[in-house]
Amino acid sequence: LRFACAGALGEDCVEFLVKQDVVDDRAWDGDAENGPLVLFRSFALDVKYVYPFMTPVSDLGAQGKRMEKIRAALGWKTLGCEVCDK
Protein backbone atom coordinates (compact mmCIF):
# COMPACT_ATOMS: atom_id res chain seq x y z
CA LEU A 1 0.00 0.00 0.00
CA ARG A 2 1.25 3.50 -0.79
CA PHE A 3 -0.18 6.80 0.43
CA ALA A 4 0.78 10.42 -0.14
CA CYS A 5 0.35 12.75 2.82
CA ALA A 6 1.32 16.25 3.89
CA GLY A 7 4.76 16.44 5.47
CA ALA A 8 6.71 19.10 7.32
CA LEU A 9 8.45 20.26 4.11
CA GLY A 10 6.04 19.16 1.39
CA GLU A 11 4.47 15.88 0.34
CA ASP A 12 5.61 12.61 1.94
CA CYS A 13 5.08 9.04 0.78
CA VAL A 14 4.09 6.36 3.33
CA GLU A 15 4.40 2.70 2.25
CA PHE A 16 3.31 -0.58 3.86
CA LEU A 17 4.25 -4.11 2.78
CA VAL A 18 2.26 -6.91 4.44
CA LYS A 19 3.81 -10.39 4.20
CA GLN A 20 2.48 -13.69 5.54
CA ASP A 21 5.97 -14.54 6.81
CA VAL A 22 6.50 -15.06 10.52
CA VAL A 23 9.71 -14.43 12.40
CA ASP A 24 11.19 -17.48 14.10
CA ASP A 25 11.41 -17.25 17.88
CA ARG A 26 15.03 -16.20 18.53
CA ALA A 27 14.30 -15.53 22.22
CA TRP A 28 14.24 -11.80 21.44
CA ASP A 29 11.54 -9.41 22.64
CA GLY A 30 8.44 -9.71 20.46
CA ASP A 31 9.52 -12.74 18.41
CA ALA A 32 7.13 -15.22 20.07
CA GLU A 33 3.53 -15.44 18.86
CA ASN A 34 3.82 -13.05 15.93
CA GLY A 35 1.51 -12.93 12.92
CA PRO A 36 1.91 -11.41 9.48
CA LEU A 37 5.03 -9.30 9.03
CA VAL A 38 4.38 -5.63 8.20
CA LEU A 39 7.22 -3.50 6.88
CA PHE A 40 6.63 0.23 6.60
CA ARG A 41 8.49 3.43 5.76
CA SER A 42 8.00 7.12 5.11
CA PHE A 43 10.05 9.41 2.87
CA ALA A 44 9.87 12.91 1.41
CA LEU A 45 8.84 13.16 -2.24
CA ASP A 46 10.49 16.55 -2.63
CA VAL A 47 13.76 17.06 -0.75
CA LYS A 48 14.75 20.63 0.15
CA TYR A 49 18.45 21.59 0.27
CA VAL A 50 20.45 24.33 2.02
CA TYR A 51 22.36 26.35 -0.56
CA PRO A 52 25.33 26.38 -1.17
CA PHE A 53 26.15 23.23 0.80
CA MET A 54 23.50 21.00 -0.80
CA THR A 55 22.67 19.56 2.63
CA PRO A 56 19.13 18.16 2.91
CA VAL A 57 16.83 20.06 5.29
CA SER A 58 15.64 17.89 8.18
CA ASP A 59 12.00 17.45 9.11
CA LEU A 60 13.22 17.11 12.73
CA GLY A 61 12.03 13.51 12.99
CA ALA A 62 8.43 14.15 11.88
CA GLN A 63 8.34 11.09 9.59
CA GLY A 64 9.67 8.78 12.29
CA LYS A 65 7.16 10.14 14.80
CA ARG A 66 4.32 9.64 12.30
CA MET A 67 5.30 6.01 11.70
CA GLU A 68 5.65 5.34 15.43
CA LYS A 69 2.14 6.76 16.04
CA ILE A 70 0.73 4.50 13.31
CA ARG A 71 2.52 1.44 14.74
CA ALA A 72 1.32 2.19 18.27
CA ALA A 73 -2.27 2.94 17.18
CA LEU A 74 -2.50 -0.40 15.36
CA GLY A 75 -0.91 -2.31 18.25
CA TRP A 76 1.97 -3.64 16.16
CA LYS A 77 5.00 -4.90 18.07
CA THR A 78 8.58 -4.16 17.10
CA LEU A 79 10.04 -7.59 16.36
CA GLY A 80 13.54 -8.75 17.18
CA CYS A 81 14.66 -5.47 18.57
CA GLU A 82 16.85 -6.11 21.61
CA VAL A 83 18.83 -2.92 21.09
CA CYS A 84 16.00 -0.46 20.31
CA ASP A 85 15.76 2.52 22.61
CA LYS A 86 12.06 2.71 23.41
C-alpha positions, 0 to 999 in steps of 0.5 A: 500500500502507498499513500501520499500525505502532507509532510513538514516540508512538502508531500511525503510518501508512506508505504506498507508491505504486508507479508504472511511470513512469521519471524522465528522465535530467537528468544528476542523481545516480540519474536514469540507469537507473531503474525503477518510481518508488516514493513513500513516506511515514510520518505519525502517526495520533494527534498529541500536543500540548504544552498550552497552546501546541498545539505538536505533540510531535516523534518526534525524527525516528523516522519519517524514520529508519524510512523511510530504513532501508526505502529502504536495505534494499530498495536503492532510490536517491534520484532527482534529489537533487543537494542532499540531505545524505546 
